Amino acid sequence: MRCGGDIAAGGERIARRGRTPLQRSAPAGVSSAGTFALTVGAIVAVPPLSDAHAVDRPLMKIGRYRFAPPWWGLLLFAIAATLFSALGAWQIQRAHYKESLVAAQQAAREAGLTRMRPERAAAEGDARVSDLQYGRRYIAEGRYDGAHQILLRDQMHGQTVGYRVWTPLILDGGIRVMVDRGWVPDRERDTRPDPPAPVGPVRIQGFWRSFPQPPLQWGVQQACEARGWPRDLSYPGAATVRCQYEAPVVDGLLLLDPADPHGFVRDWDEDLVGLSPFGHYAYASQWFLAAVGAGVILVVVNLRRDGDA
């Protein structure tokens, strides 16, 4: 029986050696589950290391201050500053573009009314004539092709939706110039309007501009899949307009003079510049200031005096 007692005593000594110091110091009679609870409680009760010792490693020392932003703060600042700076640079580019438009418009006004002669359009193939100046007033003679008009959809006049009517004017030699004759309401959603056009030779005048662009451009230009006339299109480019006729079409649009009796609602402003160059420079300065403001916020939030938590 002594042998059995020695084995039991040895097993108890081995069990005691395997216990943690906290378990060995536990009061007698406390179960294993209770000892586990004491262990967890002791871990939770240990005060964490302060941020200054565990995490806060100053990136920069400025006198008595330290600047230590988190990595995600630097990432957010980099994204915001890049975005704001890119928008500011884009506004400056727009300002330069508008300055060129202002200069071209001033030159066009000084030149006065000129006869349109796009004879080179057919020879060049792409029907683009650089001699036609943006914003300049022209006189054109030819015949309206009223049977093959384009309706620019989703155009607003006040609170009413309608169409802009583009009628090709066939000049001598078969070259077509698209004439914007104004806006008509969309009275019947299921039926497209078919505005009449004068028959026979006409002499018109208006001022020249490029084809209008949508506020947002998604994807590629629409293909020539439309059927029937008039054709209902949404902001077609020069290539799309040209393929509707399979004939030379000058790259641009002649806005019909408001005094011409063969047009519709024409309240467009001959000032085609829109927002002035100064306005674009003002927007650019705001975007650049926003980038600077993001940097100031990053510094103010993450600048701490030595010794502060």
C-alpha positions as CSV (number, residue, x, y, z in Angstrom):
1,M,0.0,0.0,0.0
2,R,3.0,2.3,0.6
3,C,3.8,2.0,-3.1
4,G,0.4,3.3,-4.0
5,G,0.7,6.2,-1.6
6,D,4.1,7.2,-3.1
7,I,2.6,7.2,-6.6
8,A,-0.3,9.4,-5.6
9,A,2.1,11.9,-3.8
10,G,4.3,12.0,-6.9
11,G,1.4,12.7,-9.2
12,E,0.3,15.6,-6.9
13,R,3.8,17.1,-7.1
14,I,3.8,16.8,-10.9
15,A,0.4,18.4,-11.1
16,R,1.5,21.3,-8.9
17,R,4.6,21.9,-11.0
18,G,2.4,22.2,-14.1
19,R,0.2,25.0,-12.6
20,T,0.8,28.6,-13.3
21,P,1.9,30.9,-10.5
22,L,-1.6,32.4,-10.4
23,Q,-3.1,28.9,-10.1
24,R,-0.6,27.9,-7.4
25,S,-1.5,31.0,-5.4
26,A,-5.3,30.4,-5.7
27,P,-7.1,29.7,-2.4
28,A,-7.7,26.1,-1.6
29,G,-11.0,24.7,-2.8
30,V,-11.2,26.9,-5.9
31,S,-12.2,24.8,-9.0
32,S,-10.4,24.9,-12.3
33,A,-13.2,27.0,-13.8
34,G,-12.8,29.5,-11.0
35,T,-9.0,29.6,-11.5
36,F,-9.6,30.3,-15.3
37,A,-11.9,33.2,-14.4
38,L,-9.3,34.7,-12.1
39,T,-6.7,34.4,-14.8
40,V,-8.9,36.2,-17.4
41,G,-9.7,38.9,-14.8
42,A,-6.1,39.5,-14.1
43,I,-5.3,39.9,-17.8
44,V,-8.1,42.4,-18.3
45,A,-7.2,44.3,-15.2
46,V,-3.6,44.9,-16.4
47,P,-3.5,48.6,-17.5
48,P,-2.7,48.9,-21.3
49,L,0.5,50.6,-22.4
50,S,0.0,54.3,-23.1
51,D,-0.3,55.4,-26.7
52,A,2.9,57.3,-26.3
53,H,4.9,54.1,-25.5
54,A,3.1,51.5,-27.6
55,V,1.9,53.2,-30.8
56,D,2.8,56.8,-31.0
57,R,6.2,57.0,-32.7
58,P,6.7,60.6,-33.7
59,L,7.2,61.2,-37.4
60,M,8.5,64.7,-36.9
61,K,9.6,66.8,-33.9
62,I,8.9,70.5,-34.1
63,G,10.3,72.1,-30.9
64,R,8.2,70.9,-28.0
65,Y,5.6,69.3,-30.4
66,R,5.5,66.0,-32.2
67,F,3.7,65.3,-35.5
68,A,2.6,61.7,-35.7
69,P,-0.5,61.1,-38.0
70,P,-1.8,57.6,-38.5
71,W,-1.1,55.9,-41.8
72,W,-4.8,56.1,-42.8
73,G,-4.8,59.8,-42.2
74,L,-1.8,60.3,-44.5
75,L,-3.6,58.1,-47.1
76,L,-6.8,60.2,-46.9
77,F,-4.8,63.4,-47.1
78,A,-2.9,62.1,-50.2
79,I,-6.1,61.1,-52.0
80,A,-7.9,64.4,-51.1
81,A,-4.9,66.6,-52.0
82,T,-4.4,64.8,-55.3
83,L,-8.1,65.1,-56.2
84,F,-8.4,68.7,-55.3
85,S,-5.2,69.6,-57.1
86,A,-6.3,67.8,-60.2
87,L,-9.6,69.6,-60.2
88,G,-7.7,72.9,-59.8
89,A,-5.4,72.1,-62.7
90,W,-8.5,71.2,-64.9
91,Q,-10.1,74.5,-64.1
92,I,-6.9,76.3,-65.2
93,Q,-7.0,74.3,-68.5
94,R,-10.6,75.4,-69.0
95,A,-9.6,79.0,-68.3
96,H,-6.9,78.8,-71.0
97,Y,-9.4,77.3,-73.4
98,K,-12.0,80.0,-72.6
99,E,-9.3,82.7,-73.2
100,S,-8.8,81.3,-76.7
101,L,-12.6,81.3,-77.3
102,V,-12.8,84.9,-76.1
103,A,-10.0,85.9,-78.5
104,A,-11.6,84.0,-81.4
105,Q,-15.0,85.6,-80.6
106,Q,-13.5,89.1,-80.5
107,A,-11.8,88.5,-83.9
108,A,-15.1,87.2,-85.3
109,R,-17.0,90.3,-84.2
110,E,-14.4,92.5,-85.7
111,A,-14.5,90.6,-89.0
112,G,-18.3,91.1,-89.3
113,L,-20.7,89.1,-91.6
114,T,-19.0,86.8,-94.1
115,R,-20.2,84.5,-96.8
116,M,-19.8,80.8,-96.0
117,R,-17.6,79.0,-98.6
118,P,-16.8,75.4,-97.3
119,E,-15.8,74.1,-100.8
120,R,-12.8,72.3,-99.3
121,A,-15.0,70.1,-97.2
122,A,-15.7,67.5,-99.9
123,A,-12.0,67.4,-100.9
124,E,-10.8,66.8,-97.4
125,G,-13.1,63.8,-96.9
126,D,-13.8,64.4,-93.2
127,A,-15.7,67.5,-94.0
128,R,-13.9,69.6,-91.5
129,V,-13.2,73.2,-92.5
130,S,-10.8,75.1,-90.3
131,D,-11.6,78.3,-92.1
132,L,-15.0,78.5,-90.3
133,Q,-14.4,80.4,-87.1
134,Y,-16.1,79.7,-83.8
135,G,-18.6,82.4,-83.0
136,R,-18.4,84.2,-86.4
137,R,-21.5,85.2,-88.3
138,Y,-21.9,83.7,-91.7
139,I,-24.3,84.0,-94.7
140,A,-25.1,80.7,-96.4
141,E,-27.1,80.0,-99.5
142,G,-28.7,76.7,-100.6
143,R,-31.7,74.4,-100.2
144,Y,-33.1,73.0,-97.0
145,D,-33.4,69.2,-97.0
146,G,-36.6,69.1,-94.8
147,A,-37.2,65.4,-95.4
148,H,-34.0,64.4,-93.6
149,Q,-33.9,66.4,-90.3
150,I,-32.3,65.4,-87.0
151,L,-34.1,66.1,-83.7
152,L,-31.8,66.6,-80.7
153,R,-33.8,65.0,-77.9
154,D,-34.3,66.0,-74.2
155,Q,-33.8,69.7,-74.6
156,M,-35.3,71.9,-72.0
157,H,-37.0,75.3,-72.5
158,G,-38.2,76.5,-69.1
159,Q,-39.9,73.5,-67.6
160,T,-40.9,71.9,-70.9
161,V,-39.0,69.1,-72.6
162,G,-38.6,69.2,-76.4
163,Y,-36.2,68.9,-79.3
164,R,-33.7,71.1,-81.2
165,V,-34.4,70.9,-84.9
166,W,-31.3,70.4,-87.1
167,T,-32.0,70.8,-90.8
168,P,-29.3,70.2,-93.4
169,L,-28.8,73.0,-95.8
170,I,-27.4,71.6,-99.1
171,L,-24.9,74.1,-100.6
172,D,-23.6,74.1,-104.2
173,G,-21.7,70.9,-104.8
174,G,-23.7,68.8,-102.4
175,I,-22.0,69.8,-99.2
176,R,-24.4,69.9,-96.2
177,V,-24.3,72.3,-93.4
178,M,-26.4,71.5,-90.3
179,V,-28.6,74.5,-89.3
180,D,-30.1,74.6,-85.8
181,R,-33.5,76.2,-86.4
182,G,-34.5,76.3,-82.8
183,W,-36.5,74.4,-80.2
184,V,-39.9,72.7,-80.5
185,P,-41.9,71.2,-77.7
186,D,-42.5,67.4,-77.4
187,R,-46.3,67.5,-77.3
188,E,-46.8,63.8,-78.0
189,R,-44.3,61.5,-76.3
190,D,-45.1,58.6,-78.7
191,T,-44.8,60.6,-81.9
192,R,-41.8,62.7,-82.9
193,P,-42.5,66.1,-84.4
194,D,-41.7,66.7,-88.0
195,P,-41.3,70.5,-88.3
196,P,-41.7,71.9,-91.9
197,A,-38.9,73.5,-93.7
198,P,-38.9,76.0,-96.6
199,V,-38.9,74.7,-100.1
200,G,-36.6,76.1,-102.7
201,P,-33.4,78.3,-102.5
202,V,-32.9,80.2,-99.3
203,R,-30.4,82.7,-98.0
204,I,-29.8,82.5,-94.3
205,Q,-27.4,83.9,-91.7
206,G,-26.3,82.8,-88.3
207,F,-23.3,82.3,-86.1
208,W,-21.0,79.3,-86.1
209,R,-20.3,76.8,-83.3
210,S,-19.2,73.3,-82.8
211,F,-21.7,70.4,-82.1
212,P,-22.9,70.6,-78.5
213,Q,-21.5,68.1,-76.1
214,P,-23.4,66.3,-73.3
215,P,-22.7,67.3,-69.7
216,L,-21.4,63.8,-69.1
217,Q,-20.0,61.5,-71.9
218,W,-20.3,57.8,-71.3
219,G,-18.9,55.2,-73.8
220,V,-18.4,55.7,-77.5
221,Q,-20.4,57.7,-79.9
222,Q,-23.6,56.2,-81.1
223,A,-23.5,54.2,-84.3
224,C,-25.7,54.8,-87.4
225,E,-28.5,52.5,-86.4
226,A,-31.4,55.0,-86.5
227,R,-34.1,54.4,-89.1
228,G,-36.8,56.7,-90.4
229,W,-37.0,60.5,-90.6
230,P,-36.8,62.8,-88.7
231,R,-34.1,61.0,-86.6
232,D,-34.2,61.2,-82.9
233,L,-30.6,61.4,-81.6
234,S,-28.9,62.4,-78.4
235,Y,-25.8,64.7,-78.8
236,P,-24.4,63.2,-81.9
237,G,-20.9,64.0,-82.9
238,A,-19.7,65.0,-86.4
239,A,-19.0,61.4,-87.4
240,T,-22.5,60.3,-86.3
241,V,-24.2,63.2,-88.1
242,R,-22.2,62.5,-91.2
243,C,-23.0,58.8,-91.4
244,Q,-26.8,59.6,-91.3
245,Y,-26.4,61.1,-94.8
246,E,-23.5,59.3,-96.3
247,A,-22.4,62.6,-97.8
248,P,-20.1,65.4,-96.9
249,V,-21.3,67.3,-93.8
250,V,-19.4,70.2,-92.4
251,D,-18.2,69.6,-88.8
252,G,-20.1,72.3,-86.9
253,L,-23.5,73.9,-86.5
254,L,-24.9,77.1,-87.8
255,L,-27.3,78.7,-85.3
256,L,-30.1,80.3,-87.3
257,D,-30.5,84.1,-86.8
258,P,-33.4,84.8,-84.3
259,A,-34.9,87.2,-86.9
260,D,-35.3,84.5,-89.5
261,P,-39.0,83.7,-90.0
262,H,-38.3,80.0,-90.8
263,G,-37.1,79.0,-87.3
264,F,-38.6,78.1,-84.0
265,V,-37.8,79.1,-80.4
266,R,-34.3,80.6,-80.5
267,D,-33.3,82.2,-77.3
268,W,-29.6,81.3,-77.4
269,D,-27.0,83.8,-76.5
270,E,-24.4,84.7,-79.0
271,D,-21.9,84.7,-76.2
272,L,-20.8,81.1,-76.5
273,V,-18.0,81.3,-74.0
274,G,-20.2,80.7,-71.0
275,L,-18.3,80.9,-67.7
276,S,-15.6,83.5,-68.1
277,P,-11.9,82.7,-67.7
278,F,-11.9,84.6,-64.5
279,G,-14.6,82.3,-63.2
280,H,-12.5,79.3,-64.0
281,Y,-9.5,80.8,-62.2
282,A,-11.7,81.5,-59.2
283,Y,-12.8,77.8,-59.1
284,A,-9.2,76.7,-59.5
285,S,-8.1,78.8,-56.5
286,Q,-10.9,77.2,-54.4
287,W,-9.8,73.7,-55.3
288,F,-6.2,74.5,-54.5
289,L,-7.3,76.1,-51.2
290,A,-9.2,72.9,-50.4
291,A,-6.0,70.9,-50.9
292,V,-4.2,73.3,-48.5
293,G,-7.1,73.1,-46.0
294,A,-6.8,69.3,-46.0
295,G,-3.1,69.6,-45.1
296,V,-3.9,72.1,-42.3
297,I,-6.6,69.8,-40.9
298,L,-4.1,66.9,-40.9
299,V,-1.5,68.9,-39.0
300,V,-3.9,70.4,-36.5
301,V,-5.5,67.0,-35.6
302,N,-2.2,65.2,-35.3
303,L,0.1,67.8,-33.7
304,R,0.7,67.2,-30.0
305,R,2.8,68.7,-27.3
306,D,5.3,66.4,-25.7
307,G,3.9,64.8,-22.7
308,D,0.2,65.1,-23.8
309,A,-1.7,61.9,-24.1
